[in-house]
Amino acid sequence: MSPFIPTVEDFRDMLDEYEWALLVDWKSENRFSREISENFVKYSISPPDNENTKQQHQQNLKTVMRERKERIQPGSLELEKLAWSLGYNTALATFPGMCTWCANSDYSNVNCAGFEGICHHPTVRRPCLMGLGVRLDKTLEKLGIPLQKFLMDDDIPSQYTLILLD
């Protein structure tokens, strides 16, 4: 369980309050190699032995964090704000993956308060889809949108957010 987000059960109850969900696909300019793409999660848990691959993976992590903090998270909040201005008074944005508001200046680490402290950015933090129990693969399947299982060489990763509306 991640800090500062509702449990999956609580989120399911919250969903009953919303009539619409806006799925946003944040197109990226970033391109990752096939090996890094296929092993992104694996390398995050167990870094590769090859030093060049390790450095490439670390650089890609920084790229993902920078894009989330500088473009996707602020953009999601702008969409939420727009929804509020249009009368959707309980609009709620989500983020793809972990929150990066507390990423350091070179994007090598996120200094989240976690379970041990008070969030440094409580007014702009939002839950991530996976942490809420949203199965993106099943959601996209129901919408007829193919989810890339493994990216091809020099392809861009898809990062999705939901904006819940009522």
N, C-alpha and C positions, 0 to 999 in steps of 0.2 A: 504494500500500500504506500502510496506517495503522500507526502505531507500536504496539507492545505487543500485537499479536494474531497468531495463527498465519496462515500463508498459506492460500489457498483449498485447495490440495492437502493440506496438513497437517490442515485442518479436515475434509476428506472422510474422511481416515484416522481422525480422532477419532470421527466419527459412527458408525463400525463398532462402537465401544465401548458405544454407548447403545442401549437397547431402546425407549425412549419419548421423545416430545417433547411437552411441554405448551405449547400456543399460548395466549398471554394477550393479549387485546384490552383495552387500558387506555382506558376510556371517559373522555372529557374534558368539562369544562364550558366549555372555550374555543371560541369561534366566530370564524371568519375569513371575510372577504369573498371573493366568487368571484374577483375579479381577483387578490388576493394569493394565494389558493389555487392558481390556475392557473399563476401565475408564481413560485411560492415558490423553486424552484431557480434559475430565471433571474435573479430579483432578488438572490439570494445571490451570484451571480457578477458580475452587472452591474446595479448599483442603478438604479431607475427615475429618469427625468428629473423627473417630477412630485414636488415636495417633499412634498405631503400623502401620496402613495402611498409614498414613501420612508420617511417617519416611521411610517406604519402598518405597513410591512413590518418595520422595525427593532423596533417594539413587539411584533409577533407573534413575531419571533425570540426576544426576551427572554421572552415568555410560554411558548414551547416549551421553552427552556432551564430556566426556573424549574420547570415541571411535571416535566421529566425529573429534575432534581437533587433536588427536594423530595418527589416522589411516585413516579415510575416506577422510577428506579434503586434507591431504598431498598426499594420494594415488591418488585422483582425479587429483590433479595438476601434479603428475608424469605421469599419462596417457595422460594428455593434452600435457605435454612436449614431451613425446614420439611421439605423433601424429605430433607435430610440426617438430620433427627431421625426420619424415618419409615423410615430404612434405605437410602436411595438415596445411598450414600457417595461417589459421583462426580458428583452433580448439578451442573449448570453453567447459570447464568443468562446471558442475553444482554440487551443494551440496544438500544432503537430509536435509530438515528442515533448521532451522536458522543457520547462520554462528556462529562458536564458537571460532574464533581466539582470541577474547577478553574475553574468560572465565577466571575467576580468578583461582588461583592455586589449590583450593579445589573443583572447578567445581560447586560451589553453586550459581554462578551468571555469567552473561555475561555483561560486561561493554561496550557495543557498543556505539559509538558516536551518533548513530541514526540520527534523523533529525536535531539535535541540533549542530552537529559538523562535523569535518572532520574525515573520516575513519582512524583508526590507522594502518590498514593493506591494503591499496588500491591495492597493486600489487598481493595479494593472495586472495582477496575476490572474490567470485563467487556467482551467483544467485542461489536460491533454486527453485526446480521444482514447488512447490505449488505457490510460489510468482510470477512465470512466467505464471501461469495459466495452467500448465500441469496437466491434469487429469490422474494420475498414474493408477487408476483403469481401465479407458478406454484404455490407452496405453497397459497395460498388457493384457487386454481382447483381443485386436486386435492381439496380439502376441501369444495368446493361453496359457498365463501364469496365473494361478489362484492367486489372491491377497487375502491374509489372512484377513478376516474381523475382526475376533477376534482370538487372540492367545490362544492356549490351555496351560494348566499348564506346566511350565518349557519348553516352546517353545522359539525360538529366533525370534526377530523382523527382518523383511526384511527392509533394507535401500538401496534405489536405487539412482543412479546418471546417468545422461546422459553426454556423451562426443559428442558434435556436431562436424562433420568433413566435410570439403570441399576440 
